């Protein structure tokens, strides 16, 4: 079963009729796919899925398997961005099929679009390639569809719907086309999904989702959710850029896949990385031991609390002219033995450049930058 499933996936991934090899998407569309994939990985991990494998730019934009070693189920995702307006049934399926018409001011005839040239046609054809594996197809977009449902509403009114929930008229239009494929594709294996992923700011959306996941799975490292999300985005982007045809299933998985074991491995590495908050606390303890005046120490603690809270809410480190100047100074003057002396030296050098920044805030910026510099060297 396993070898035949692997062979089937590999054959489908290299079939000219259905395979994806990068495509001519705009960068925003490519980023949308990657961020959506991260969101889906977080969902699978949060639901404690026994296993999973995500493939990029192979059968379709994204394909999700229930296992990299013994796959028995597959979900094929086609992801499309849309600026305005819902997806019409015609734009999704090319149905009902048009007739050839004369072009304007010409005797030439137009070539009507075929079902297999449509987004749903391509998606269904990919699902039909999977005969050993139980397959489903999901069309994902930031906007919904105006296709009618049996209930009298439209598909865009819900986040997820099966084609078996569409109106009888639409079902009657598509069923003959699905029956012509390599194998008949049942209506209840095709879906429309309106994602809540932000089109304007997917980075912040995914960072927030990752923050909630890490709050449960790695609470000490929640301050690193942005860097963890960024590293995952870089890995998935690299896998999605592979265009050289793989030689076998193992190479396909290695070059274009991302598994649960990889994600959990990255999570373990994150847990093993010292958390910024833990290091800040150790530096504060050192300042107490070095007899920093209690009034200055208390004000510094308050500034640090505000800045760390802001970072947790936004998922990104604060930036500005003062932060940039401190970063440059710390890179050239790393901490030695005394935290207090380190802060005093930086303050002496930088305070006159930023009279609008209070001494307490500047000390907090210096301490955080010093901690960050130490983390970067680990």
Buried (B, 14 or more C-beta within 10 A) or exposed (E): EEEEBBEBBBEBBBBEEBBBEEEEBEEEBBBBBBBBBBBBBBEBBEEEBEBBBBBBBBBBBBBBBBBBEEBEEBBBBBBBBBEEEBBEBBBBBBBEEEEEEEEEEEEEEEEEBEBBEBBBBBBBBBBBBBEBBBBBBBBBBBBBBBBBBEEEEBBBBBEEBBBEBBBEEBBEBBBEBBEEBBEEBBBEBBBBBBBEBBBEEBBBBBBBBBBEBBEEBBEBBBBBBBBBBBBBBEBBBEBBEBEEEBEEBEBBBEBBBBBBEBBEEBBEEBEEBBBBBEBBEEBBEBBEEEEBEEEBBEBBBEBBEEBBEEBBEBBBBEEEEBBEBBBEBBEEBEBEEEBBEBBBBBBEBBBEEBEEBEEBBBBBBBBBBBBBBBBEEE
